[in-house]
Amino acid sequence: MENVFVYGTLKRGHGNHVLLKDSEFLGPASTKDKYIMYSSGIPYVSKSMNLTRIIGELYNVDELVLNYLDMLENHPGWYKREKITIDYISNKGKVKSTDAWLYFNEQVPHLASVIESGVYGKR
């Protein structure tokens, strides 16, 4: 089992969340370190600038789901999966830290906009 931090279309309420529907939701989460998030229809997180903590959700997934996520994200061709430290709120309301996979993309489209809040798809 592996921890995966999601920040875009894999979050609850978004189109690709169906891939995580049977995985264990560990809690709302954010990156410990600061990164920059871009959007060009879909979000991209890059290590090129330390702008803000990225806000998302933390899941515990099995190998099959991780393989599906890699296919969706075209890892390592488009997004590159790397382990980083994530802070999350456990089901007991405590803030905890853990390592988790995050999909980075350093190939940001020219017309992408910066999401300064670090929150994709705020509703």
TIZA-684056 format. One record per atom (N, C-alpha, C): residue in three letters; y, x, z. Coordinates in steps of 0.001 Angstrom, whole numbers, padded with zeros to 6 digits, always signed. Example, Ala and Ser with C-alpha at 12.3 -4.5 7.8 and 13.67 -1.06 7.14 Angstrom:
ALA-005690+013190+007800/ALA-004500+012300+007800/ALA-003300+013200+007800/SER-002250+012850+007080/SER-001060+013670+007140/SER+000030+012900+007870/
This chain:
MET-001185+000854+000000/MET+000000+000000+000000/MET+001239+000893+000000/GLU+002267+000426-000688/GLU+003506+001184-000832/GLU+004701+000282-000570/ASN+005751+000852+000011/ASN+007014+000123+000183/ASN+007858+000298-001075/VAL+008440-000814-001527/VAL+009320-000802-002693/VAL+010604-001527-002321/PHE+011739-000883-002611/PHE+013061-001479-002401/PHE+013530-002027-003744/VAL+013893-003316-003768/VAL+014382-003935-005011/VAL+015822-004390-004812/TYR+016623-004274-005875/TYR+018051-004551-005761/TYR+018591-005425-006881/GLY+017737-005844-007811/GLY+018227-006590-008966/GLY+017389-007804-009283/THR+016843-007829-010490/THR+016135-009011-010979/THR+014797-009244-010294/LEU+014366-008319-009442/LEU+013134-008510-008672/LEU+013384-009191-007332/LYS+014654-009348-006941/LYS+014965-010016-005674/LYS+014635-011502-005752/ARG+014463-012095-004575/ARG+014221-013539-004507/ARG+015348-014278-005229/GLY+014961-015316-005976/GLY+015943-016116-006700/GLY+016272-015582-008086/HIS+015675-014467-008477/HIS+015919-013880-009796/HIS+014641-013919-010626/GLY+014795-013773-011928/GLY+013723-014008-012884/GLY+012457-013196-012732/ASN+012564-011947-012299/ASN+011365-011105-012219/ASN+010709-011117-010835/HIS+011237-011911-009914/HIS+010662-011959-008567/HIS+009215-012436-008573/VAL+008810-013136-009610/VAL+007436-013633-009694/VAL+006425-012504-009517/LEU+006793-011277-009891/LEU+005886-010139-009729/LEU+005651-009795-008258/LEU+006551-010211-007372/LEU+006450-009895-005947/LEU+006047-011089-005089/LYS+005773-012217-005713/LYS+005563-013460-004954/LYS+004419-013382-003949/ASP+003414-012559-004221/ASP+002282-012441-003296/ASP+002346-011182-002432/SER+003435-010430-002541/SER+003597-009205-001754/SER+004307-009516-000441/GLU+004090-008654+000545/GLU+004684-008848+001861/GLU+006175-008492+001846/PHE+007011-009462+002196/PHE+008452-009241+002334/PHE+008691-008642+003716/LEU+009240-007422+003757/LEU+009473-006755+005035/LEU+010848-007058+005612/GLY+011797-007446+004746/GLY+013112-007826+005248/GLY+014239-007425+004322/PRO+015440-007957+004620/PRO+016626-007519+003888/PRO+016835-006035+004177/ALA+017379-005308+003193/ALA+017421-003862+003331/ALA+018615-003264+002601/SER+018866-001995+002903/SER+019892-001234+002192/SER+019479+000233+002162/THR+020016+000944+001203/THR+019744+002372+001130/THR+020455+003076+002279/LYS+019842+004092+002816/LYS+020470+004887+003877/LYS+021635+005686+003293/ASP+021410+006261+002115/ASP+022445+007036+001429/ASP+023226+006151+000477/LYS+024354+006667+000024/LYS+025205+005943-000918/LYS+024890+006366-002348/TYR+024927+005375-003232/TYR+024710+005583-004653/TYR+025751+004748-005399/ILE+025661+004721-006714/ILE+026526+003841-007500/ILE+025643+002858-008266/MET+026091+001604-008306/MET+025373+000569-009048/MET+026234+000122-010222/TYR+025590+000050-011379/TYR+026225-000449-012595/TYR+025515-001729-013016/SER+026198-002519-013834/SER+025562-003684-014427/SER+025952-003776-015894/SER+024952-004025-016703/SER+025145-004293-018119/SER+024144-005387-018480/GLY+024297-006534-017808/GLY+023319-007611-017922/GLY+022227-007458-016877/ILE+021777-006259-016644/ILE+020835-005923-015578/ILE+021420-004764-014777/PRO+021005-004609-013533/PRO+021593-003551-012711/PRO+020913-002191-012895/TYR+021685-001162-012644/TYR+021209+000221-012679/TYR+021747+000905-011437/VAL+020920+001638-010740/VAL+021387+002465-009627/VAL+021273+003917-010065/SER+022344+004657-009844/SER+022419+006049-010255/SER+022764+006933-009062/LYS+022263+008160-009097/LYS+022576+009147-008063/LYS+023824+009944-008423/SER+024518+009581-009509/SER+025644+010366-010015/SER+026888+010298-009142/MET+026968+009313-008242/MET+028139+009181-007384/MET+027732+008521-006070/ASN+028325+008961-004978/ASN+028065+008380-003655/ASN+029140+007339-003360/LEU+028971+006123-003868/LEU+029983+005079-003730/LEU+029700+004121-002580/THR+028492+003589-002520/THR+028183+002556-001533/THR+026679+002508-001270/ARG+026325+001941-000141/ARG+024906+001669+000116/ARG+024499+000502-000771/ILE+023331+000565-001335/ILE+022821-000490-002210/ILE+022070-001498-001343/ILE+022368-002771-001556/ILE+021803-003852-000757/ILE+020681-004532-001551/GLY+019568-004784-000878/GLY+018452-005426-001563/GLY+017410-005938-000595/GLU+016152-005859-001019/GLU+015029-006373-000236/GLU+013901-005345-000244/LEU+013153-005321+000847/LEU+012051-004378+000979/LEU+010724-005126+000967/TYR+009784-004643+000163/TYR+008458-005249+000033/TYR+007382-004192+000218/ASN+006233-004642+000701/ASN+005040-003818+000767/ASN+004121-004329-000335/VAL+003784-003460-001290/VAL+003030-003898-002463/VAL+001740-003095-002601/ASP+000763-003686-003269/ASP-000472-002967-003542/ASP-000334-002191-004855/GLU-001349-001426-005170/GLU-001304-000558-006344/GLU-001157-001340-007642/LEU-001793-002491-007729/LEU-001695-003317-008930/LEU-000261-003782-009159/VAL+000383-004274-008105/VAL+001771-004733-008230/VAL+002673-003551-008576/LEU+002471-002412-007951/LEU+003283-001228-008262/LEU+003127-000850-009738/ASN+001923-000964-010263/ASN+001709-000685-011689/ASN+002454-001682-012572/TYR+002457-002964-012185/TYR+003220-003973-012935/TYR+004716-003683-012882/LEU+005202-003277-011712/LEU+006626-002933-011579/LEU+006964-001735-012463/ASP+006092-000732-012477/ASP+006314+000436-013341/ASP+006390+000032-014808/MET+005527-000902-015219/MET+005558-001373-016610/MET+006861-002122-016896/LEU+007264-002998-015976/LEU+008507-003747-016153/LEU+009686-002799-016288/GLU+009745-001795-015436/GLU+010882-000874-015400/GLU+010737+000290-016390/ASN+009613+000310-017123/ASN+009329+001376-018077/ASN+009435+002751-017413/HIS+008839+002847-016232/HIS+008803+004117-015490/HIS+007759+005026-016103/PRO+008037+006275-016386/PRO+009284+006995-016121/PRO+010194+007119-017337/GLY+010011+006273-018342/GLY+010803+006391-019563/GLY+012237+005915-019443/TRP+012448+004789-018773/TRP+013795+004224-018663/TRP+014285+004338-017216/TYR+013642+003634-016307/TYR+013902+003811-014881/TYR+012925+004865-014357/LYS+013372+005607-013354/LYS+012510+006602-012717/LYS+012368+006254-011244/ARG+011143+006062-010823/ARG+010856+005666-009444/ARG+010870+006896-008555/GLU+011663+006823-007450/GLU+011745+007921-006486/GLU+011729+007350-005079/LYS+011174+008128-004141/LYS+011168+007703-002735/LYS+012470+008127-002063/ILE+013045+007168-001340/ILE+014261+007416-000574/ILE+014119+006720+000781/THR+015095+006938+001656/THR+015084+006282+002960/THR+015832+004964+002883/ILE+015200+003930+003429/ILE+015739+002571+003432/ILE+015864+002101+004877/ASP+016970+001427+005181/ASP+017121+000722+006453/ASP+016852-000749+006188/TYR+016077-001384+007072/TYR+015792-002805+006873/TYR+015751-003518+008220/ILE+015901-004827+008151/ILE+015851-005654+009347/ILE+014459-006276+009418/SER+013712-005906+010444/SER+012339-006392+010581/SER+012329-007876+010934/ASN+011138-008472+010881/ASN+011015-009893+011223/ASN+011325-010147+012697/LYS+011431-009089+013497/LYS+011824-009227+014903/LYS+013315-008983+015097/GLY+014046-008818+013989/GLY+015491-008653+014050/GLY+015960-007250+014378/LYS+015065-006277+014366/LYS+015435-004897+014674/LYS+015661-004115+013392/VAL+016662-003228+013420/VAL+016898-002351+012276/VAL+015927-001183+012354/LYS+015212-000976+011262/LYS+014233+000104+011172/LYS+014504+000917+009918/SER+014001+002127+009877/SER+014095+002974+008686/SER+012699+003298+008193/THR+012559+003412+006886/THR+011282+003781+006285/THR+011547+004392+004922/ASP+010554+005054+004376/ASP+010646+005537+003005/ASP+010125+004452+002078/ALA+010769+004333+000929/ALA+010366+003331-000052/ALA+010708+003823-001450/TRP+010004+003278-002417/TRP+010302+003565-003813/TRP+011535+002781-004248/LEU+012384+003420-005051/LEU+013530+002770-005676/LEU+013545+003216-007128/TYR+013873+002310-008038/TYR+013963+002636-009462/TYR+015392+003027-009799/PHE+015594+004297-010145/PHE+016893+004826-010559/PHE+016971+004848-012077/ASN+018193+004792-012585/ASN+018411+004953-014024/ASN+019698+005747-014217/GLU+019564+006908-014801/GLU+020732+007761-015052/GLU+021254+007601-016477/GLN+020648+006700-017259/GLN+021060+006457-018649/GLN+021901+005185-018711/VAL+023044+005219-018062/VAL+023890+004033-017936/VAL+024569+003728-019274/PRO+024470+002479-019743/PRO+025146+002108-020993/PRO+026651+002318-020895/HIS+027254+002649-022013/HIS+028678+002968-022077/HIS+029567+001851-021526/LEU+029219+000603-021775/LEU+030073-000521-021377/LEU+029665-001146-020036/ALA+028855-000464-019269/ALA+028418-001001-017976/ALA+029588-001057-017004/SER+029575-002073-016144/SER+030609-002183-015113/SER+030041-001748-013765/VAL+030913-001237-012923/VAL+030514-000784-011591/VAL+030461-001975-010649/ILE+029411-002065-009861/ILE+029309-003080-008809/ILE+029631-002362-007489/GLU+030901-002389-007117/GLU+031378-001609-005970/GLU+030766-002055-004653/SER+030370-003306-004541/SER+029800-003823-003297/SER+028358-003358-003073/GLY+027693-002937-004151/GLY+026287-002578-004043/GLY+025355-003775-003990/VAL+025895-004961-004265/VAL+025107-006199-004230/VAL+025070-006799-005626/TYR+023882-006859-006218/TYR+023718-007455-007540/TYR+023463-008954-007410/GLY+024121-009726-008288/GLY+023850-011157-008361/GLY+024245-011923-007137/LYS+025337-011534-006517/LYS+025795-012235-005314/LYS+026023-013690-005641/ARG+025404-014552-004864/ARG+025521-015993-005136/ARG+026174-016699-003987/
